[in-house]
Amino acid sequence: MLNEFIAIRRDLHQIPETGYKELKTQAYLLAYISKLPNKHLEVKKWRTGILVLVKGTKPAKTIGYRTDIDALPITEETGLPFESNHVGNMHACGHDLHMSIALGVLTHFASKPTKDNLLFVFQPAEEGPGGAKPIMESEEFAAWRPDTIYGLHIAPEYKVGEIAIKPGLLFANTSELFISFKGKGGHAAYPHLANDMVVAASAFVGQMQTIISRNIDPMDSAVITIGRIHGGEIQNVIAETAFLDGTIRTLSPETMEIVWTRLKQLAKGWEEAYQCEVEFHPGSDYYQVDNEPVETEEFIRFLKEHYPESYVPARSAMTGEDFGYFLSEIKGFMFWLGVDSEYSLHHAKLNPKEEAIPFAIDVLINFLESK
């Protein structure tokens, strides 16, 4: 018989929705939550997200657990019988597993509350434009603000049954990068009468890498990646505009500030050198996931005692997660949950092993009951 929460994961996998468009997802979650014993539950909606408070028997504090609920604009290529019904969208980052795990833990505590309050945060828009910071600033969250908070993220590179975690920095600071160049178009035969933005943008891509090699401490680490470049419309016309889309990733907020300062300085020089306008457009910025040492070490001790084969020391990664905003104000941690897939996160063929779902539910229930 198929595990109930694996079945839920498959339902959710078929209705992936991007940030702040998670209407079907929210409705599905609310319908499930409404069927749980409600003696100890209070439920609030926030935009397309949900907050569920499980009232404790003798509460002295509130313990939070966050899951993300949105999907990515990726066309699925898994061929699964329960693949996405929303063409062009896919749960390619595992948020369908994240939600089913959260529902499994919530289901247990709805009928068996702990002494302390538990707050389950079903957060939208993790993949963009970012839901953590706005939900934290909401009245709904403020009313139930937790004293500690936990979260997880699936990891294809670890086996099912493995949990990777470390105190301190786990995920990097990230910043989306959108740059436009505007010059003067013209005929390909008369380049001296135009200002070619394909040339300007291409040169900028190369030059920005010197920020990493010459402005960042070699003992530090940072990455600038341009994932998309577009300029011009036809082969024999000099491009009047060009666009670069990319991402910046750093291991500290201070390094992120250095990178942005140098990018803007370069842009001023480019405007002079290429007689053009260079403009930076707003994107999402995510704060580093910095695991609080005391809480993290407590969880590691718990794993070593109760799941001795599961604990794997993690390494810091340049991945980004807006859960970092929670940890910037509230002590807690995030961990990697092994799902053993040959395809990486954000891949159109990502197929996590579903056995990780009941395993994670069991770990989280036992850990929260030990608090």
DRENDO-1510 file (C-alpha; in Angstrom, 1 decimal, always signed):
<recs>
REC; n; res; u; v; w
REC; 1; MET; +0.0; +0.0; +0.0 .
REC; 2; LEU; +1.3; +3.4; -1.0 .
REC; 3; ASN; +2.4; +5.6; +2.0 .
REC; 4; GLU; -0.2; +8.3; +2.6 .
REC; 5; PHE; +2.4; +11.1; +2.4 .
REC; 6; ILE; +4.1; +9.7; -0.7 .
REC; 7; ALA; +0.6; +9.8; -2.3 .
REC; 8; ILE; +0.2; +13.4; -1.2 .
REC; 9; ARG; +3.6; +14.2; -2.7 .
REC; 10; ARG; +2.4; +12.8; -6.0 .
REC; 11; ASP; -0.7; +14.9; -5.9 .
REC; 12; LEU; +1.3; +18.1; -5.2 .
REC; 13; HIS; +3.8; +17.2; -7.9 .
REC; 14; GLN; +1.1; +17.4; -10.5 .
REC; 15; ILE; +0.1; +21.0; -9.6 .
REC; 16; PRO; +3.4; +23.0; -9.5 .
REC; 17; GLU; +2.9; +26.7; -9.3 .
REC; 18; THR; +5.5; +29.6; -9.2 .
REC; 19; GLY; +5.9; +32.2; -6.6 .
REC; 20; TYR; +2.7; +33.9; -5.3 .
REC; 21; LYS; +0.6; +31.9; -7.8 .
REC; 22; GLU; +0.3; +28.8; -5.6 .
REC; 23; LEU; -3.5; +29.0; -5.5 .
REC; 24; LYS; -4.2; +25.3; -6.2 .
REC; 25; THR; -1.4; +24.3; -3.9 .
REC; 26; GLN; -2.8; +26.4; -1.0 .
REC; 27; ALA; -6.3; +25.0; -1.6 .
REC; 28; TYR; -5.0; +21.5; -1.5 .
REC; 29; LEU; -3.0; +22.1; +1.7 .
REC; 30; LEU; -6.0; +23.8; +3.4 .
REC; 31; ALA; -8.3; +21.0; +2.4 .
REC; 32; TYR; -6.0; +18.5; +4.0 .
REC; 33; ILE; -5.4; +20.5; +7.1 .
REC; 34; SER; -9.2; +21.0; +7.6 .
REC; 35; LYS; -9.6; +17.3; +8.0 .
REC; 36; LEU; -7.1; +17.1; +10.9 .
REC; 37; PRO; -8.3; +17.1; +14.6 .
REC; 38; ASN; -8.7; +20.8; +15.2 .
REC; 39; LYS; -8.8; +21.0; +19.0 .
REC; 40; HIS; -5.3; +22.2; +19.2 .
REC; 41; LEU; -5.0; +23.9; +15.7 .
REC; 42; GLU; -5.3; +27.5; +14.6 .
REC; 43; VAL; -4.9; +28.3; +10.9 .
REC; 44; LYS; -4.1; +31.6; +9.2 .
REC; 45; LYS; -3.6; +32.4; +5.5 .
REC; 46; TRP; -0.9; +34.8; +4.3 .
REC; 47; ARG; -1.2; +35.6; +0.6 .
REC; 48; THR; -0.7; +32.1; -1.0 .
REC; 49; GLY; +0.9; +30.8; +2.1 .
REC; 50; ILE; -0.4; +29.2; +5.3 .
REC; 51; LEU; +0.5; +29.3; +9.0 .
REC; 52; VAL; -0.7; +26.6; +11.3 .
REC; 53; LEU; -0.3; +26.8; +15.1 .
REC; 54; VAL; -0.4; +23.6; +17.1 .
REC; 55; LYS; -1.2; +24.8; +20.7 .
REC; 56; GLY; +1.0; +23.1; +23.3 .
REC; 57; THR; -0.3; +21.6; +26.5 .
REC; 58; LYS; +1.9; +23.8; +28.7 .
REC; 59; PRO; +3.6; +26.2; +26.3 .
REC; 60; ALA; +6.7; +28.1; +27.4 .
REC; 61; LYS; +7.9; +28.7; +23.9 .
REC; 62; THR; +7.0; +28.3; +20.2 .
REC; 63; ILE; +9.0; +26.0; +17.9 .
REC; 64; GLY; +8.8; +26.8; +14.2 .
REC; 65; TYR; +9.1; +24.5; +11.2 .
REC; 66; ARG; +9.1; +26.0; +7.7 .
REC; 67; THR; +8.4; +24.4; +4.3 .
REC; 68; ASP; +8.4; +26.1; +0.9 .
REC; 69; ILE; +5.5; +25.4; -1.4 .
REC; 70; ASP; +6.4; +26.9; -4.9 .
REC; 71; ALA; +7.8; +25.4; -8.0 .
REC; 72; LEU; +10.0; +26.4; -10.9 .
REC; 73; PRO; +9.2; +27.5; -14.5 .
REC; 74; ILE; +10.8; +24.3; -15.9 .
REC; 75; THR; +9.2; +21.8; -18.4 .
REC; 76; GLU; +9.3; +18.4; -16.8 .
REC; 77; GLU; +11.0; +15.5; -18.6 .
REC; 78; THR; +10.7; +12.7; -16.0 .
REC; 79; GLY; +8.0; +10.7; -17.8 .
REC; 80; LEU; +6.5; +9.8; -14.4 .
REC; 81; PRO; +2.8; +8.8; -14.4 .
REC; 82; PHE; +2.2; +11.7; -12.0 .
REC; 83; GLU; +4.2; +14.3; -13.8 .
REC; 84; SER; +3.2; +18.0; -13.9 .
REC; 85; ASN; -0.2; +18.9; -15.2 .
REC; 86; HIS; +0.9; +22.5; -15.4 .
REC; 87; VAL; +2.9; +22.6; -18.7 .
REC; 88; GLY; +6.1; +24.7; -18.2 .
REC; 89; ASN; +6.1; +24.3; -14.4 .
REC; 90; MET; +7.7; +21.6; -12.3 .
REC; 91; HIS; +8.6; +20.8; -8.7 .
REC; 92; ALA; +12.3; +20.5; -9.7 .
REC; 93; CYS; +13.6; +21.6; -6.4 .
REC; 94; GLY; +11.7; +19.1; -4.2 .
REC; 95; HIS; +9.2; +21.4; -2.6 .
REC; 96; ASP; +6.5; +18.7; -3.2 .
REC; 97; LEU; +8.5; +16.5; -0.9 .
REC; 98; HIS; +9.1; +19.3; +1.6 .
REC; 99; MET; +5.3; +19.9; +1.8 .
REC; 100; SER; +4.4; +16.2; +2.2 .
REC; 101; ILE; +7.0; +15.9; +5.0 .
REC; 102; ALA; +5.6; +19.0; +6.8 .
REC; 103; LEU; +2.0; +17.6; +6.5 .
REC; 104; GLY; +3.2; +14.3; +8.0 .
REC; 105; VAL; +4.7; +16.0; +11.0 .
REC; 106; LEU; +1.7; +18.3; +11.4 .
REC; 107; THR; -0.6; +15.3; +11.2 .
REC; 108; HIS; +1.1; +13.6; +14.1 .
REC; 109; PHE; +1.1; +16.6; +16.4 .
REC; 110; ALA; -2.4; +17.7; +15.6 .
REC; 111; SER; -3.6; +14.8; +17.7 .
REC; 112; LYS; -0.5; +14.5; +20.0 .
REC; 113; PRO; +0.6; +18.0; +20.8 .
REC; 114; THR; +3.9; +18.6; +22.7 .
REC; 115; LYS; +4.0; +20.8; +25.7 .
REC; 116; ASP; +5.3; +23.8; +23.7 .
REC; 117; ASN; +3.6; +25.5; +20.7 .
REC; 118; LEU; +4.5; +24.3; +17.2 .
REC; 119; LEU; +4.3; +26.7; +14.3 .
REC; 120; PHE; +4.2; +25.3; +10.8 .
REC; 121; VAL; +5.0; +27.8; +8.1 .
REC; 122; PHE; +4.0; +26.9; +4.5 .
REC; 123; GLN; +5.9; +29.6; +2.7 .
REC; 124; PRO; +5.4; +30.7; -0.9 .
REC; 125; ALA; +7.8; +32.1; -3.4 .
REC; 126; GLU; +11.1; +30.7; -2.2 .
REC; 127; GLU; +12.3; +30.3; -5.8 .
REC; 128; GLY; +11.5; +34.0; -6.4 .
REC; 129; PRO; +10.8; +36.7; -5.8 .
REC; 130; GLY; +11.3; +35.6; -2.2 .
REC; 131; GLY; +8.7; +34.8; +0.4 .
REC; 132; ALA; +10.6; +34.5; +3.7 .
REC; 133; LYS; +11.3; +38.1; +4.4 .
REC; 134; PRO; +7.8; +39.4; +3.6 .
REC; 135; ILE; +6.1; +36.6; +5.6 .
REC; 136; MET; +8.4; +37.4; +8.6 .
REC; 137; GLU; +7.3; +41.0; +8.4 .
REC; 138; SER; +3.6; +40.1; +8.4 .
REC; 139; GLU; +1.1; +40.6; +11.2 .
REC; 140; GLU; +0.2; +36.9; +11.0 .
REC; 141; PHE; +3.7; +35.7; +11.6 .
REC; 142; ALA; +4.4; +38.3; +14.3 .
REC; 143; ALA; +1.4; +37.0; +16.3 .
REC; 144; TRP; +2.9; +33.5; +16.5 .
REC; 145; ARG; +6.6; +34.4; +16.1 .
REC; 146; PRO; +8.6; +31.3; +17.1 .
REC; 147; ASP; +11.6; +31.2; +19.4 .
REC; 148; THR; +13.4; +28.6; +17.3 .
REC; 149; ILE; +12.8; +27.5; +13.7 .
REC; 150; TYR; +13.9; +24.5; +11.6 .
REC; 151; GLY; +13.8; +23.5; +7.9 .
REC; 152; LEU; +15.2; +21.0; +5.5 .
REC; 153; HIS; +16.1; +20.8; +1.8 .
REC; 154; ILE; +16.3; +17.6; -0.3 .
REC; 155; ALA; +19.8; +16.7; -1.6 .
REC; 156; PRO; +20.1; +14.4; -4.7 .
REC; 157; GLU; +23.8; +13.7; -3.9 .
REC; 158; TYR; +23.1; +12.0; -0.5 .
REC; 159; LYS; +21.5; +8.6; -0.1 .
REC; 160; VAL; +18.0; +8.1; +1.4 .
REC; 161; GLY; +18.5; +7.8; +5.2 .
REC; 162; GLU; +21.3; +10.4; +5.2 .
REC; 163; ILE; +21.1; +13.8; +6.8 .
REC; 164; ALA; +23.9; +16.3; +6.2 .
REC; 165; ILE; +24.3; +19.3; +8.5 .
REC; 166; LYS; +26.9; +21.5; +10.0 .
REC; 167; PRO; +27.0; +24.4; +12.4 .
REC; 168; GLY; +27.6; +27.8; +10.9 .
REC; 169; LEU; +27.4; +28.7; +7.2 .
REC; 170; LEU; +25.5; +26.1; +5.1 .
REC; 171; PHE; +24.2; +28.1; +2.1 .
REC; 172; ALA; +25.6; +31.2; +0.5 .
REC; 173; ASN; +24.3; +34.8; +0.1 .
REC; 174; THR; +22.8; +35.1; -3.3 .
REC; 175; SER; +21.7; +38.0; -5.5 .
REC; 176; GLU; +20.0; +38.0; -8.8 .
REC; 177; LEU; +21.7; +40.1; -11.5 .
REC; 178; PHE; +19.9; +41.8; -14.4 .
REC; 179; ILE; +21.8; +44.3; -16.5 .
REC; 180; SER; +20.7; +46.2; -19.6 .
REC; 181; PHE; +22.9; +48.0; -22.1 .
REC; 182; LYS; +21.6; +50.7; -24.4 .
REC; 183; GLY; +23.6; +52.2; -27.2 .
REC; 184; LYS; +23.0; +53.1; -30.8 .
REC; 185; GLY; +21.9; +50.6; -33.4 .
REC; 186; GLY; +22.9; +50.7; -37.1 .
REC; 187; HIS; +23.7; +48.8; -40.2 .
REC; 188; ALA; +26.3; +46.0; -39.9 .
REC; 189; ALA; +28.3; +47.6; -42.8 .
REC; 190; TYR; +28.8; +50.9; -40.9 .
REC; 191; PRO; +29.9; +50.0; -37.3 .
REC; 192; HIS; +31.6; +53.4; -36.9 .
REC; 193; LEU; +28.2; +55.0; -37.0 .
REC; 194; ALA; +26.8; +52.9; -34.1 .
REC; 195; ASN; +27.5; +51.8; -30.6 .
REC; 196; ASP; +27.3; +48.0; -30.6 .
REC; 197; MET; +25.8; +46.7; -27.4 .
REC; 198; VAL; +26.6; +43.0; -28.1 .
REC; 199; VAL; +30.3; +44.0; -28.0 .
REC; 200; ALA; +29.8; +46.1; -24.9 .
REC; 201; ALA; +27.8; +43.4; -23.0 .
REC; 202; SER; +30.2; +40.6; -24.1 .
REC; 203; ALA; +33.2; +42.6; -22.9 .
REC; 204; PHE; +31.4; +43.3; -19.6 .
REC; 205; VAL; +30.9; +39.5; -19.0 .
REC; 206; GLY; +34.7; +38.9; -19.2 .
REC; 207; GLN; +35.6; +42.0; -17.2 .
REC; 208; MET; +33.3; +41.2; -14.3 .
REC; 209; GLN; +35.2; +38.0; -13.6 .
REC; 210; THR; +38.2; +40.1; -12.6 .
REC; 211; ILE; +36.1; +41.2; -9.6 .
REC; 212; ILE; +36.4; +37.7; -8.3 .
REC; 213; SER; +40.1; +37.2; -9.2 .
REC; 214; ARG; +41.3; +40.7; -8.2 .
REC; 215; ASN; +38.9; +42.2; -5.6 .
REC; 216; ILE; +38.0; +39.3; -3.4 .
REC; 217; ASP; +40.4; +37.8; -0.8 .
REC; 218; PRO; +41.8; +34.6; -2.3 .
REC; 219; MET; +41.0; +32.9; +1.1 .
REC; 220; ASP; +37.3; +34.0; +0.7 .
REC; 221; SER; +35.1; +32.8; -2.1 .
REC; 222; ALA; +32.5; +34.3; -4.5 .
REC; 223; VAL; +30.9; +33.5; -7.9 .
REC; 224; ILE; +29.4; +35.6; -10.6 .
REC; 225; THR; +27.6; +33.5; -13.3 .
REC; 226; ILE; +25.9; +34.9; -16.4 .
REC; 227; GLY; +23.2; +32.4; -17.3 .
REC; 228; ARG; +21.6; +34.3; -20.2 .
REC; 229; ILE; +22.7; +36.9; -22.7 .
REC; 230; HIS; +20.5; +38.5; -25.3 .
REC; 231; GLY; +21.3; +41.2; -27.8 .
REC; 232; GLY; +20.0; +42.2; -31.2 .
REC; 233; GLU; +17.3; +40.9; -33.4 .
REC; 234; ILE; +18.9; +40.0; -36.8 .
REC; 235; GLN; +22.4; +39.2; -38.1 .
REC; 236; ASN; +23.1; +42.3; -40.2 .
REC; 237; VAL; +21.9; +44.9; -37.7 .
REC; 238; ILE; +24.1; +46.3; -35.0 .
REC; 239; ALA; +22.4; +45.8; -31.7 .
REC; 240; GLU; +21.1; +48.9; -29.9 .
REC; 241; THR; +20.4; +46.9; -26.7 .
REC; 242; ALA; +21.7; +43.9; -24.9 .
REC; 243; PHE; +20.8; +42.2; -21.7 .
REC; 244; LEU; +22.6; +40.0; -19.2 .
REC; 245; ASP; +20.9; +37.8; -16.6 .
REC; 246; GLY; +22.9; +36.1; -13.9 .
REC; 247; THR; +23.6; +35.5; -10.2 .
REC; 248; ILE; +26.1; +36.4; -7.6 .
REC; 249; ARG; +27.0; +34.1; -4.7 .
REC; 250; THR; +29.2; +34.9; -1.7 .
REC; 251; LEU; +30.1; +33.4; +1.6 .
REC; 252; SER; +29.5; +36.6; +3.5 .
REC; 253; PRO; +27.3; +39.7; +3.3 .
REC; 254; GLU; +30.4; +41.9; +3.3 .
REC; 255; THR; +31.8; +40.2; +0.2 .
REC; 256; MET; +28.4; +40.6; -1.5 .
REC; 257; GLU; +28.7; +44.3; -0.9 .
REC; 258; ILE; +32.2; +44.4; -2.4 .
REC; 259; VAL; +31.0; +42.6; -5.5 .
REC; 260; TRP; +28.1; +45.0; -6.0 .
REC; 261; THR; +30.2; +48.1; -5.4 .
REC; 262; ARG; +32.7; +47.0; -8.0 .
REC; 263; LEU; +30.0; +46.1; -10.6 .
REC; 264; LYS; +28.5; +49.5; -10.3 .
REC; 265; GLN; +32.0; +51.1; -10.7 .
REC; 266; LEU; +32.6; +49.0; -13.8 .
REC; 267; ALA; +29.3; +50.0; -15.2 .
REC; 268; LYS; +30.2; +53.7; -15.0 .
REC; 269; GLY; +33.4; +53.1; -16.8 .
REC; 270; TRP; +31.5; +51.1; -19.5 .
REC; 271; GLU; +29.1; +54.0; -20.1 .
REC; 272; GLU; +32.1; +56.2; -20.9 .
REC; 273; ALA; +34.1; +53.6; -22.8 .
REC; 274; TYR; +31.2; +52.3; -25.0 .
REC; 275; GLN; +29.1; +55.5; -25.1 .
REC; 276; CYS; +26.1; +53.7; -23.7 .
REC; 277; GLU; +23.7; +53.5; -20.7 .
REC; 278; VAL; +24.2; +50.6; -18.3 .
REC; 279; GLU; +21.3; +49.9; -15.9 .
REC; 280; PHE; +20.9; +47.4; -13.1 .
REC; 281; HIS; +17.4; +46.0; -12.6 .
REC; 282; PRO; +15.9; +44.7; -9.3 .
REC; 283; GLY; +16.1; +41.1; -8.5 .
REC; 284; SER; +15.8; +38.8; -5.4 .
REC; 285; ASP; +18.5; +38.9; -2.7 .
REC; 286; TYR; +18.8; +35.9; -0.3 .
REC; 287; TYR; +20.6; +36.0; +3.0 .
REC; 288; GLN; +23.0; +33.2; +3.9 .
REC; 289; VAL; +21.7; +30.1; +5.8 .
REC; 290; ASP; +23.8; +30.3; +8.9 .
REC; 291; ASN; +23.0; +27.5; +11.3 .
REC; 292; GLU; +23.0; +28.5; +15.0 .
REC; 293; PRO; +25.7; +26.3; +16.6 .
REC; 294; VAL; +23.9; +25.3; +19.9 .
REC; 295; GLU; +20.7; +24.2; +18.1 .
REC; 296; THR; +22.6; +22.5; +15.4 .
REC; 297; GLU; +24.9; +20.6; +17.8 .
REC; 298; GLU; +21.8; +19.4; +19.7 .
REC; 299; PHE; +20.3; +18.0; +16.5 .
REC; 300; ILE; +23.6; +16.3; +15.6 .
REC; 301; ARG; +23.7; +14.7; +19.1 .
REC; 302; PHE; +20.1; +13.5; +18.6 .
REC; 303; LEU; +21.0; +12.0; +15.2 .
REC; 304; LYS; +24.1; +10.2; +16.6 .
REC; 305; GLU; +22.0; +8.7; +19.4 .
REC; 306; HIS; +18.8; +7.8; +17.6 .
REC; 307; TYR; +19.9; +7.5; +13.9 .
REC; 308; PRO; +23.6; +6.7; +14.1 .
REC; 309; GLU; +23.9; +5.8; +10.4 .
REC; 310; SER; +22.3; +8.9; +9.2 .
REC; 311; TYR; +24.5; +11.8; +10.2 .
REC; 312; VAL; +26.8; +13.2; +7.5 .
REC; 313; PRO; +29.0; +16.3; +8.1 .
REC; 314; ALA; +28.0; +18.8; +5.5 .
REC; 315; ARG; +30.1; +21.3; +3.6 .
REC; 316; SER; +29.1; +24.9; +2.9 .
REC; 317; ALA; +27.6; +25.3; -0.5 .
REC; 318; MET; +27.0; +28.2; -3.0 .
REC; 319; THR; +23.3; +27.3; -3.2 .
REC; 320; GLY; +20.9; +29.9; -2.0 .
REC; 321; GLU; +17.8; +29.6; +0.2 .
REC; 322; ASP; +15.6; +32.4; +1.6 .
REC; 323; PHE; +15.3; +30.4; +4.9 .
REC; 324; GLY; +18.4; +32.4; +5.7 .
REC; 325; TYR; +16.2; +35.4; +6.6 .
REC; 326; PHE; +14.5; +33.3; +9.3 .
REC; 327; LEU; +17.9; +32.3; +10.7 .
REC; 328; SER; +19.2; +35.9; +10.6 .
REC; 329; GLU; +16.6; +36.7; +13.4 .
REC; 330; ILE; +15.6; +33.4; +14.9 .
REC; 331; LYS; +17.9; +30.7; +16.1 .
REC; 332; GLY; +17.6; +27.3; +14.4 .
REC; 333; PHE; +19.0; +25.3; +11.5 .
REC; 334; MET; +18.4; +23.8; +8.1 .
REC; 335; PHE; +19.7; +20.4; +7.0 .
REC; 336; TRP; +20.1; +18.4; +3.7 .
REC; 337; LEU; +17.9; +15.4; +3.3 .
REC; 338; GLY; +19.3; +12.6; +1.1 .
REC; 339; VAL; +17.0; +11.6; -1.8 .
REC; 340; ASP; +19.6; +9.8; -4.0 .
REC; 341; SER; +18.8; +11.1; -7.5 .
REC; 342; GLU; +21.2; +11.0; -10.5 .
REC; 343; TYR; +19.8; +14.4; -11.6 .
REC; 344; SER; +20.5; +17.6; -9.7 .
REC; 345; LEU; +18.2; +20.2; -8.2 .
REC; 346; HIS; +16.5; +22.3; -10.8 .
REC; 347; HIS; +16.9; +19.6; -13.5 .
REC; 348; ALA; +14.0; +18.7; -15.7 .
REC; 349; LYS; +14.6; +15.0; -14.9 .
REC; 350; LEU; +15.0; +15.3; -11.1 .
REC; 351; ASN; +13.3; +12.2; -9.6 .
REC; 352; PRO; +13.9; +12.0; -5.8 .
REC; 353; LYS; +13.5; +8.7; -4.0 .
REC; 354; GLU; +10.2; +8.9; -2.2 .
REC; 355; GLU; +11.4; +6.7; +0.7 .
REC; 356; ALA; +13.0; +9.8; +2.1 .
REC; 357; ILE; +9.5; +11.2; +3.0 .
REC; 358; PRO; +8.5; +8.7; +5.8 .
REC; 359; PHE; +12.1; +8.7; +7.0 .
REC; 360; ALA; +12.2; +12.5; +7.4 .
REC; 361; ILE; +8.8; +12.5; +9.1 .
REC; 362; ASP; +10.0; +10.0; +11.6 .
REC; 363; VAL; +13.2; +11.9; +12.4 .
REC; 364; LEU; +11.4; +15.3; +12.8 .
REC; 365; ILE; +8.6; +13.9; +15.0 .
REC; 366; ASN; +11.1; +12.2; +17.3 .
REC; 367; PHE; +13.3; +15.3; +17.4 .
REC; 368; LEU; +10.5; +17.7; +18.2 .
REC; 369; GLU; +9.2; +15.3; +20.9 .
REC; 370; SER; +12.6; +15.3; +22.5 .
REC; 371; LYS; +12.7; +19.1; +22.8 .
</recs>
